[in-house]
């Protein structure tokens, strides 16, 4: 009897701290007729991953070993009989997948974008959730030329993506950040503002004609109050953190605890964001800040780094 070909995956069987993540050997999956098998070279670690692992973001009762991860990049190794557009050897970006903390992953073609040689696997793995979230939020708020956008929390992965896509759309962008991260925010085309008291006065000084749009990535009462103070139309204020509070404030929320699911159009924008951003990356018109890169087996340490607010995108290397 021939032994099955095995892959490595990170699993957890209970909610808790990073140490509940363990390494497991699993049979390498076989793609079905409409599926693609990808050998992964890089996996992006997102805040939602540690929130699910810890139980901070509610999810179903764990009855079998559970996996994490949605964003990755790698090389196609097999395709199902009904798949068109991809073949073994193709370099791809993976987004919107399930269980991406692994060496080999089966996905549908809708979760794949071709990855040009100018885009590294690590950069490709950094895109999915941050870029999709930022792009969809900007499209939902109709951010464009003539707008002045205030972003609370500009130096994180979502903030950096939002700055860049907003600037590319013609908007003027102001972004709160720490002094330590101000240069990074400035390099992306936004005017950095220090957190804390006085933000409203500084914004009015920098944008005397007013702020037309605001996006909250900080989740503080202060950020929400400042947005409401500065933006006349509350339907052009969105929080990606305090979703449960949005309706009561008359503002909008997209994920981030919002009780309302994303619409079909919003989901389509999130998917559209990935090929658009891959093309921009390849052309040198978009920047991804990469952080520590760790072996897949060190997923627990990767979670600690993300929870600690480590600069740049933390990447796992299968």
Secondary structure, 3 states (H helix, E strand, C coil): CCCCCEEEEEEECCCCCHHHCEEEEEECCCCCCCEEEEEEEEEECCHHHHHHHHCCCCCCCCCCCEECCCEEEEEEEEECCCCCCCCCCCEEEECCCCCCCECEEEEEHHHEEECCCCCCHHHHHCCHHHHHHHHHHHHHCCCCCCCEEEEECCCCHHHHHHHHHHHHCCCEEEEEECHHHHHHHHHCCCEEEECCCCHHHHHHHHCCCCCCEEEECCCCHHHHHHHHHHCCCHHHEEECCCHHHHHHHCCEECCCCCCCCCCHHHHHHHHHHHHHHHHHHHCCCCCCCEEEEEEHHHHHHHHHHHHCCCCCEEEEEC
